[in-house]
Amino acid sequence: MSDKSDKLRALKVRYARSAGKHRISKDSSQHVIAHYRVRLEEPPPPGSPASRSIRIVYLGEDAHGRALEVMAVERDSGELLVIHAMLLREKYRKRYDEVPR
């Protein structure tokens, strides 16, 4: 078992309604978080409701081999709140492809 998988087990992961907008399952999102190829941190968009929270972006494949992007914020309680999940967009493609499988 990888260190990333162990860390995911220790984290409590919750899902905002917005995380299901693109019909990516919770299982697929959790798989990407546990087995990501790339992890980035991004500032929140200006004027967003949780404007002080850094976005953690996980790029990786789900168990079906689909390249996904999963975005979360870490709550004060230490839990991870997934706020976005969708098929990998062109915006992240270069970073994703730069890292070997």
Residue pairs with C-beta under 8 A, 6 or more apart in sequence:
2 34
2 35
4 34
4 35
4 36
5 34
5 35
8 30
8 33
8 34
11 78
11 79
11 80
12 77
12 78
12 79
12 80
13 30
13 33
13 72
13 79
13 80
13 81
13 82
14 75
14 79
14 80
14 81
14 82
15 26
15 29
15 81
15 82
16 81
16 82
16 83
18 83
18 84
19 26
19 29
19 82
19 83
19 84
19 85
20 85
21 84
21 86
22 85
22 86
22 87
24 62
24 68
24 70
24 85
24 86
24 87
26 82
27 62
27 63
28 62
28 63
28 64
28 66
28 68
28 85
29 62
29 68
29 70
29 82
29 85
31 60
31 61
31 62
31 63
32 58
32 59
32 60
32 61
32 62
32 68
32 70
32 85
33 58
33 70
33 72
33 80
33 82
35 60
35 61
36 58
36 59
36 60
36 70
37 59
37 60
37 61
37 96
37 99
37 101
38 57
38 58
38 59
38 60
38 92
38 95
38 96
38 99
39 56
39 57
39 58
39 59
40 56
40 57
40 59
40 95
41 54
41 55
41 56
41 57
42 54
42 55
42 57
43 54
43 55
44 50
44 51
44 52
44 53
44 54
44 55
50 73
53 73
53 74
54 73
54 74
55 71
55 72
55 73
55 83
56 71
56 72
56 73
56 74
56 80
57 69
57 70
57 71
57 92
58 69
58 70
58 71
58 72
59 67
59 68
59 69
59 70
59 88
59 92
59 95
59 96
60 67
60 68
60 70
61 67
61 68
62 68
66 87
67 87
67 88
67 96
68 85
68 86
68 87
68 88
69 84
69 85
69 86
69 87
69 88
69 89
69 92
70 82
70 84
70 85
71 82
71 83
71 84
71 85
72 80
72 81
72 82
72 83
73 80
73 81
73 83
74 80
74 81
75 81
88 96
